Every structure is written in structure tokens, then in C-alpha cells.
């Protein structure tokens, strides 16, 4: 209960800074949850990787931006910028490493339409 | 020498930003550790264009607004694809030609492709990249031309249509 009071306190605190920060954090959290749903829904390894990269970019970066708005001092903002820079550099590199490893190992990606679209096409054919 | 200076400046900024305590004792510790790092980096021979690309910071900063715009657009596409009840994705693989010459520009281009959701670089060759895309219509080679031009501008410092090395 105390936690919820804290959350409400942050959102309703005076000043637009807290409001913007909380809003950005909420966007980041929601998009991360959507990305997790995508990882579960998409059919094969490569398409799941695309869903996961939403957490890397929109999720993590808006969360960090929101935290920067909520931060009490400029030193914290500097550290958050460094974390964001680190994520931007390492995120795609690790994603590329995983994708390249899968491709080199010979995992064949699904190409073309999938799911209901494919079923519909096969029905027509 | 210029690269050593760049490295020292970057390390100093990093120390000042990370520590937050500006007392003589802590600052002198910072000076000592920066000096040791620079000496070690020099002895390892890590002082060329590739290892301290600080001269590229301004072109790269000019590149970031475009990259952020692309990332936001691509994020919306992927989020829509995830939330659609009938999944309508069409995974595809394309070979994308690149005009980037230096390794730095190629890294910027490949990482930009991977960073935008919906496209992942699978393999990087000398002048082309293998890209896996979520939508066939969005992942045509022409779609990457602007990103290629801009990242070669950010990494090589010129919109390289002609061949040549920047090293």
C-alpha cells in the first residue's frame, strides 16, 4: 500500500517535471510488457528478436529518460546518460551477435506470410 | 598526440561526472588513475582513429535526431504487429548494399539497422549486409539508402559515392 501511495505521490507532486518523468516511465514499462508479449507470440527465433529489440530501444530509453526527469541532481542525469549510451552501443551489438550466431549455425528463418494469412492463401489456391 | 589528448579529456569528463566529490584528495586520485590509463593505452598502441574517434562526435550528434525518429517509427510498427489479433508479418531477408568505407561507418550503419526494431543485421560483408526484416514491404533495399548515406556521412565524414579510403 505504501508503494502505491509513493507512486501516486510522485505523479501528483507539484511541477511538470515529475509528471513528465512518470509518464515516460509508464510508456517505457508498457512498451516493455508489449515487447514481452511479442516475444511469446512471434513464430520463430528471428522474428522474436525483433520484438525483443523494442525493449532495447523504446522500453529502456524512455525509462531512462523518465528517470532523468525524476532525478534529483545533474550528476544522476549524467550517469543515466552514460547508462543510455552504453545500452545503445551494446544492445544492437549483442542482438547482431545472437542473430549472426543463429545464421551461421544454419537456423533457417521463416520467409513469407505466416499464420492466418498463409492459411487463407492456401485455401484460395 | 591528438588522440592521447582526446582520450585524456574523455577520461577526465568521465571521472568528474561519475565521482561528484570535488576534494583535493579524490581529484588527485583521479589525475593519477587517468595518467596510468593513458600511459597503458599508449603502450598498448591504442591511439589511432579507430580507438579514439572523438573527431566524429559532431557529425554523429547530427546523425542522432534522424536515428531517434527512425527508431520511434519502427517501434510503432513492431508494437502494432505484436498487438494485432491476426498476425500479418511477412519475414524476409534482403541484401543491402552499403557505401560505407571505414569500419566505424559500417558499425554505425549495421548497428542502426539492428537498433531499429523490425530489422536485424545477420551478416556484414565488405560492401553489403544481410538483413532480416519483419515486413517485406518495409525491408526493401531502397528503404535503407537514406540511413546508409547518413551513417556514412557520420562515420566517414562524406556522402561516399566514390571509392577510396579515409585512413
Interface residues (C-beta under 8 A of the other chain):
Chain A: X31 X34 X35 X37 X38 X41 X42 X43 X44 X46 X47 X49 X50 X51 X53 X54 X56 X57 X58 X75 X78 X79 X82 X88 X89 X91 X92 X93 X95 X96 X99 X100 X103 X104 X109 X110 X111 X112 X113 X114 X115 X116 X117
Chain B: X14 X17 X18 X20 X71 X72 X75 X78 X79 X81 X82 X83 X86 X87 X88 X89 X90 X91 X92 X93 X110 X111 X112 X114 X115 X116 X117 X118 X119 X120 X121 X122 X123 X130 X132 X134 X136
